[in-house]
Amino acid sequence: MNTAPAIELRGISKSFGPVQANKDISISVQPGTIHGIIGENGAGKSTLMSILYGFYKADKGDIYIQGHKTLIPDSQAAIAAGIGMVFQHFKLVENFTVLENIILGAEDGPLLRSSLGKARKELASLAKEYELNIDPDALIENLSVGHQQRVEILKALYRQADILILDEPTGVLTPAEADQLFRILDRLRSEGKTIILITHKLREIMEYTDTVSVMRRGEMTATVKTAETSPAGLAELMVGRKVLLRVDKTPAQPGEVILDVQDLRVVDEKGVERVKGISLQVRAGEILGIAGVAGNGQSELLEVLGGYADATGRITINGTELPLSGPGSDGGARRMAGISHVPEDRQREGLIMDFAAWENSVFGYHHDKKYQSGLLMDNKGILAHAADQMQRFDVRPPDPHLAAKNFSGGNQQKIVVAREIERNPDVLLIGQPTRGVDIGAIEFIHQQIVQLRDQGKAILLVSVELEEILSLADRVAVMFDGKIMGERLAETTDEKELGLMMAGVSGGRS
């Protein structure tokens, strides 16, 4: 007897004004499988899943769930159809308990006591069945990111989801937490649940999915059995050309110490010490990678070095000490000292989204004499320079008049990277260089970073992607709870050792 697909989308199309996000997409997902969906930024993956979960309504096309045509006008209808979604940014109430978050929106009636009692029993049963053990009375704000993700999965299962959609689920997890997540997903699959996995990590696709669909420019270009493809083959389907999946670089030739940080301490506005006396050095012609789960002091380290936050301790560039508070400690002074900074959040810290690309191309450097024409800025010269820069850094579309908000994430990142690298800095600070960036742009950005290293520059790289750290960095320091747990040569360590250090295991060996 033929089993109906768990999900079948037929001829789905969706436009936002003149932009067609999905073009006549058809896809079939078999029950009890993990089905991966990959594609470049702007390929239409999130739009398609938002249609399936009821956030958007398709302009045309039909949805079939378990063989039955199903209308999904909103997320309540999706939940009723047995669909759950775990978002990249969790939808949890921080000061509620696990149990309260589980029942939120699914209460039995106005009296919560019976709902909570029922949920406690159901939660215990689900946790045991799927190895999702978690304290039902714990506050969300006190849980690790990995445990918060478990709560999101339990929320969906409590609502009797047979189909789970996960959007970039390992972006903020340690390697150990990611391994545990995929053990949970494997258990769910073995119990007959159907899982759709959206990820840009080809390794996860190859290791954990049964089938993978590739999207490009709003269309479904291929659906293949994972066992019958390869990372290189998938990358080519995504981008439309062959892509170099490894960082092509020669061994580093480190020179003199350029950046020297000693006993750096940062206290936030609430009086919490975020960076706890760290010391590090970066030499000319090398990349020092800072690994760690987000929230362990890496962001504060970059902010101090970039002139966005005060600190105590000592920082020197080429032997010259830089102020850590007060006059001369701001971003402008840091740039004058030879530091360029690609911030972790390009949209909040790297760009003014409503301004044009040519205006963004000089932000932070607009007082430079080469951009002046008498008392005014040389807008014509800046515009020409921006157009040239966009061509050389392959920004698409290469239109300097277009507002930053109208570029894809990868092209926004290229605008920021181009601006900072073009300054020929002594030190490049670069945070999450390829966060939310598609595979073609990742290849290009990595090449630019390596070229700068080979020109004798000192590079401090912060990334939550261990694969990226190990590929790009020459040395790796691991931060945990505001401290440096240890340092390794990239060529002599691996993800397991670094992952243990990221989890606070001193030395990284179990």
LUMVEX-985966 format. One record per residue (C-alpha): x, y, z. Coordinates in steps of 0.05 Angstrom, whole numbers, padded with zeros to 5 digits. Layout:
<recs>
REC,xx,yy,zz
REC,X,Y,Z
...
</recs>
This chain:
<recs>
REC,xx,yy,zz
REC,00000,00000,00000
REC,00027,00069,-00019
REC,00037,00116,00039
REC,00017,00188,00026
REC,00071,00241,00034
REC,00071,00275,00102
REC,00075,00341,00065
REC,00063,00357,-00008
REC,00066,00427,-00037
REC,00040,00436,-00107
REC,00054,00497,-00150
REC,00067,00546,-00092
REC,00081,00617,-00115
REC,00088,00680,-00073
REC,00106,00751,-00091
REC,00121,00813,-00050
REC,00107,00870,-00097
REC,00153,00862,-00157
REC,00196,00809,-00122
REC,00175,00737,-00133
REC,00200,00699,-00072
REC,00172,00630,-00092
REC,00160,00608,-00164
REC,00115,00548,-00177
REC,00148,00505,-00123
REC,00128,00433,-00115
REC,00159,00388,-00062
REC,00141,00322,-00030
REC,00166,00301,00039
REC,00159,00229,00061
REC,00135,00211,00131
REC,00187,00190,00182
REC,00245,00225,00147
REC,00291,00284,00158
REC,00286,00327,00096
REC,00337,00383,00087
REC,00325,00448,00050
REC,00384,00490,00029
REC,00396,00550,-00014
REC,00430,00618,-00017
REC,00405,00679,00019
REC,00342,00703,-00015
REC,00329,00635,-00047
REC,00260,00633,-00017
REC,00269,00579,00037
REC,00240,00619,00095
REC,00182,00645,00053
REC,00163,00574,00034
REC,00165,00550,00106
REC,00127,00611,00128
REC,00072,00592,00079
REC,00071,00521,00106
REC,00067,00548,00178
REC,00012,00598,00161
REC,00052,00663,00168
REC,00042,00679,00095
REC,-00013,00660,00046
REC,00010,00634,-00022
REC,-00013,00672,-00083
REC,-00028,00605,-00115
REC,-00015,00531,-00103
REC,-00040,00478,-00055
REC,-00016,00445,00009
REC,-00030,00371,00024
REC,-00018,00343,00094
REC,-00019,00267,00100
REC,-00052,00264,00031
REC,-00108,00313,00048
REC,-00113,00382,00017
REC,-00106,00431,00075
REC,-00118,00505,00081
REC,-00068,00539,00127
REC,-00089,00612,00135
REC,-00051,00622,00201
REC,-00005,00587,00250
REC,-00064,00561,00291
REC,-00087,00523,00229
REC,-00016,00496,00220
REC,-00014,00472,00292
REC,-00083,00440,00283
REC,-00055,00404,00221
REC,00001,00375,00263
REC,00057,00423,00243
REC,00105,00453,00293
REC,00161,00503,00280
REC,00225,00516,00319
REC,00250,00585,00299
REC,00322,00606,00296
REC,00306,00659,00349
REC,00265,00624,00402
REC,00194,00647,00418
REC,00198,00638,00494
REC,00178,00683,00553
REC,00243,00691,00591
REC,00213,00700,00661
REC,00164,00643,00654
REC,00179,00571,00674
REC,00187,00515,00624
REC,00118,00489,00642
REC,00085,00557,00633
REC,00118,00566,00565
REC,00095,00496,00544
REC,00021,00511,00556
REC,00022,00584,00534
REC,-00031,00590,00480
REC,-00055,00518,00492
REC,-00091,00525,00559
REC,-00152,00483,00572
REC,-00192,00541,00600
REC,-00190,00602,00645
REC,-00166,00562,00706
REC,-00092,00547,00696
REC,-00085,00496,00753
REC,-00115,00439,00713
REC,-00076,00459,00651
REC,-00011,00459,00689
REC,-00026,00392,00722
REC,-00043,00359,00656
REC,00018,00391,00622
REC,00065,00367,00677
REC,00044,00295,00666
REC,00047,00301,00590
REC,00114,00336,00594
REC,00144,00280,00636
REC,00119,00228,00586
REC,00146,00266,00526
REC,00213,00280,00559
REC,00222,00206,00575
REC,00200,00183,00506
REC,00245,00230,00466
REC,00302,00240,00516
REC,00285,00313,00524
REC,00295,00315,00599
REC,00288,00384,00629
REC,00264,00414,00695
REC,00192,00437,00684
REC,00198,00489,00740
REC,00262,00521,00714
REC,00258,00593,00689
REC,00275,00601,00616
REC,00325,00656,00631
REC,00365,00607,00673
REC,00370,00554,00618
REC,00426,00545,00568
REC,00410,00558,00495
REC,00410,00483,00481
REC,00359,00471,00536
REC,00316,00529,00511
REC,00314,00495,00444
REC,00290,00431,00477
REC,00232,00471,00507
REC,00213,00495,00437
REC,00213,00423,00412
REC,00172,00401,00472
REC,00122,00458,00459
REC,00111,00431,00389
REC,00105,00359,00413
REC,00056,00379,00468
REC,00013,00408,00413
REC,00016,00339,00380
REC,00059,00359,00321
REC,00076,00303,00274
REC,00115,00350,00228
REC,00172,00393,00256
REC,00205,00450,00218
REC,00272,00472,00246
REC,00304,00537,00220
REC,00380,00539,00227
REC,00375,00500,00293
REC,00450,00495,00309
REC,00470,00567,00298
REC,00479,00582,00373
REC,00496,00512,00399
REC,00562,00483,00422
REC,00584,00421,00382
REC,00562,00377,00440
REC,00493,00410,00443
REC,00487,00403,00367
REC,00504,00329,00372
REC,00451,00321,00426
REC,00400,00357,00383
REC,00411,00310,00325
REC,00406,00249,00371
REC,00337,00277,00392
REC,00317,00288,00319
REC,00339,00217,00302
REC,00296,00192,00359
REC,00237,00233,00333
REC,00247,00205,00264
REC,00249,00134,00290
REC,00181,00147,00325
REC,00152,00167,00257
REC,00157,00243,00262
REC,00174,00281,00198
REC,00227,00335,00203
REC,00244,00392,00156
REC,00314,00419,00169
REC,00334,00487,00141
REC,00409,00497,00148
REC,00467,00527,00110
REC,00515,00475,00139
REC,00528,00423,00086
REC,00560,00376,00137
REC,00494,00372,00175
REC,00456,00358,00112
REC,00503,00302,00092
REC,00505,00270,00161
REC,00433,00274,00184
REC,00383,00281,00127
REC,00350,00227,00084
REC,00332,00274,00027
REC,00352,00345,00009
REC,00318,00398,-00034
REC,00358,00455,-00064
REC,00328,00524,-00077
REC,00357,00578,-00121
REC,00325,00646,-00137
REC,00256,00626,-00113
REC,00254,00560,-00151
REC,00264,00487,-00130
REC,00324,00465,-00172
REC,00332,00394,-00146
REC,00310,00343,-00095
REC,00358,00285,-00085
REC,00371,00228,-00037
REC,00427,00252,00008
REC,00465,00187,00000
REC,00468,00200,-00075
REC,00500,00269,-00072
REC,00560,00306,-00044
REC,00576,00373,-00010
REC,00608,00398,-00075
REC,00548,00375,-00116
REC,00499,00410,-00069
REC,00540,00474,-00068
REC,00540,00476,-00144
REC,00465,00466,-00146
REC,00456,00523,-00096
REC,00501,00573,-00130
REC,00500,00551,-00203
REC,00576,00543,-00207
REC,00631,00504,-00174
REC,00649,00529,-00104
REC,00713,00519,-00065
REC,00688,00490,00001
REC,00755,00494,00038
REC,00796,00556,00053
REC,00855,00558,00005
REC,00913,00587,00044
REC,00987,00576,00055
REC,01018,00569,00125
REC,01022,00635,00163
REC,01087,00673,00168
REC,01077,00711,00234
REC,01118,00773,00246
REC,01121,00824,00302
REC,01066,00831,00354
REC,01016,00883,00328
REC,00959,00877,00378
REC,00975,00864,00451
REC,00919,00857,00503
REC,00935,00849,00576
REC,00888,00836,00635
REC,00827,00864,00599
REC,00765,00870,00642
REC,00696,00894,00620
REC,00637,00907,00666
REC,00568,00918,00635
REC,00516,00971,00655
REC,00486,00922,00705
REC,00552,00914,00741
REC,00564,00844,00713
REC,00636,00828,00694
REC,00633,00802,00622
REC,00708,00799,00606
REC,00750,00773,00664
REC,00823,00792,00657
REC,00840,00763,00589
REC,00907,00771,00554
REC,00924,00756,00482
REC,00970,00776,00425
REC,00961,00778,00350
REC,01021,00783,00304
REC,01029,00811,00235
REC,01011,00760,00182
REC,00967,00715,00225
REC,00895,00702,00241
REC,00877,00691,00314
REC,00808,00659,00319
REC,00765,00667,00381
REC,00718,00608,00389
REC,00661,00602,00438
REC,00586,00600,00445
REC,00554,00669,00438
REC,00549,00706,00504
REC,00616,00687,00534
REC,00651,00754,00527
REC,00672,00754,00454
REC,00624,00810,00435
REC,00649,00854,00492
REC,00721,00840,00472
REC,00707,00865,00402
REC,00668,00925,00427
REC,00727,00948,00471
REC,00778,00937,00416
REC,00733,00974,00366
REC,00722,01033,00413
REC,00649,01020,00430
REC,00656,01003,00505
REC,00700,01021,00564
REC,00746,00973,00600
REC,00805,00967,00646
REC,00872,00934,00629
REC,00921,00950,00574
REC,00916,00949,00498
REC,00974,00968,00452
REC,00978,00974,00376
REC,01048,00972,00348
REC,01074,00987,00418
REC,01029,01048,00428
REC,00980,01043,00486
REC,00907,01060,00471
REC,00860,01093,00521
REC,00806,01046,00547
REC,00757,01100,00570
REC,00747,01175,00562
REC,00778,01218,00507
REC,00812,01180,00451
REC,00778,01113,00466
REC,00722,01118,00414
REC,00715,01084,00347
REC,00744,01143,00308
REC,00807,01142,00350
REC,00813,01066,00340
REC,00808,01075,00264
REC,00862,01129,00267
REC,00906,01079,00305
REC,00900,01029,00248
REC,00842,00985,00271
REC,00786,00967,00223
REC,00724,00932,00250
REC,00673,00888,00216
REC,00621,00883,00272
REC,00581,00821,00290
REC,00514,00852,00274
REC,00521,00886,00206
REC,00451,00915,00208
REC,00455,00948,00276
REC,00528,00966,00279
REC,00557,00962,00209
REC,00506,00997,00166
REC,00451,01050,00167
REC,00398,01010,00132
REC,00359,01068,00102
REC,00421,01101,00072
REC,00448,01085,00003
REC,00506,01037,-00008
REC,00553,01094,-00029
REC,00539,01131,00036
REC,00551,01067,00077
REC,00616,01057,00039
REC,00649,01114,00078
REC,00615,01112,00146
REC,00667,01119,00200
REC,00717,01147,00150
REC,00677,01206,00124
REC,00725,01256,00156
REC,00782,01229,00115
REC,00813,01285,00073
REC,00808,01244,00009
REC,00732,01247,00015
REC,00730,01323,00024
REC,00721,01377,-00028
REC,00735,01443,00007
REC,00686,01450,00064
REC,00639,01397,00035
REC,00644,01323,00023
REC,00663,01301,-00047
REC,00599,01262,-00060
REC,00615,01251,-00134
REC,00683,01221,-00116
REC,00653,01178,-00061
REC,00600,01152,-00109
REC,00652,01133,-00161
REC,00695,01100,-00108
REC,00635,01061,-00082
REC,00616,01037,-00152
REC,00687,01013,-00163
REC,00688,00979,-00095
REC,00623,00943,-00109
REC,00650,00915,-00174
REC,00714,00890,-00142
REC,00678,00859,-00083
REC,00623,00829,-00126
REC,00565,00865,-00091
REC,00500,00847,-00125
REC,00467,00888,-00153
REC,00527,00935,-00163
REC,00483,00996,-00153
REC,00513,01047,-00104
REC,00447,01086,-00102
REC,00408,01027,-00073
REC,00391,01030,00001
REC,00429,00981,00045
REC,00363,00949,00068
REC,00349,00927,-00004
REC,00410,00882,-00009
REC,00411,00810,00014
REC,00449,00794,00078
REC,00510,00768,00041
REC,00515,00831,-00002
REC,00505,00876,00059
REC,00564,00839,00090
REC,00606,00850,00028
REC,00593,00926,00033
REC,00619,00927,00105
REC,00678,00881,00091
REC,00698,00922,00030
REC,00696,00987,00070
REC,00739,00960,00126
REC,00790,00920,00086
REC,00800,00977,00036
REC,00828,01020,00093
REC,00891,00978,00093
REC,00889,00970,00169
REC,00944,00944,00214
REC,00891,00904,00253
REC,00825,00877,00226
REC,00773,00859,00278
REC,00720,00815,00245
REC,00660,00786,00282
REC,00617,00730,00253
REC,00644,00744,00182
REC,00594,00698,00147
REC,00533,00698,00194
REC,00472,00689,00151
REC,00514,00691,00088
REC,00505,00643,00030
REC,00559,00595,00007
REC,00583,00635,-00053
REC,00593,00698,-00011
REC,00627,00657,00044
REC,00680,00634,-00006
REC,00693,00706,-00028
REC,00696,00736,00043
REC,00744,00682,00066
REC,00789,00696,00007
REC,00791,00771,00025
REC,00810,00755,00098
REC,00866,00709,00077
REC,00893,00760,00027
REC,00896,00812,00082
REC,00934,00764,00126
REC,00983,00750,00070
REC,00995,00824,00064
REC,01023,00823,00135
REC,00962,00847,00173
REC,00940,00822,00242
REC,00870,00793,00243
REC,00826,00778,00303
REC,00768,00734,00282
REC,00708,00718,00325
REC,00660,00664,00301
REC,00611,00615,00332
REC,00623,00569,00272
REC,00678,00521,00293
REC,00687,00497,00222
REC,00701,00569,00201
REC,00749,00580,00258
REC,00789,00517,00242
REC,00790,00533,00167
REC,00811,00606,00173
REC,00850,00615,00237
REC,00924,00600,00247
REC,00916,00600,00323
REC,00852,00589,00363
REC,00835,00616,00432
REC,00771,00592,00466
REC,00729,00638,00510
REC,00682,00613,00564
REC,00649,00656,00617
REC,00692,00716,00601
REC,00758,00679,00605
REC,00805,00647,00556
REC,00802,00572,00570
REC,00863,00556,00527
REC,00897,00567,00461
REC,00914,00517,00406
REC,00946,00517,00337
REC,00890,00505,00288
REC,00928,00449,00253
REC,00937,00410,00318
REC,00866,00413,00347
REC,00796,00391,00326
REC,00723,00407,00338
REC,00717,00357,00395
REC,00774,00388,00436
REC,00751,00459,00422
REC,00679,00440,00437
REC,00697,00415,00506
REC,00734,00480,00521
REC,00674,00519,00496
REC,00633,00481,00547
REC,00681,00501,00603
REC,00724,00438,00607
REC,00794,00464,00621
REC,00845,00438,00572
REC,00790,00411,00526
REC,00804,00338,00541
REC,00752,00293,00574
</recs>
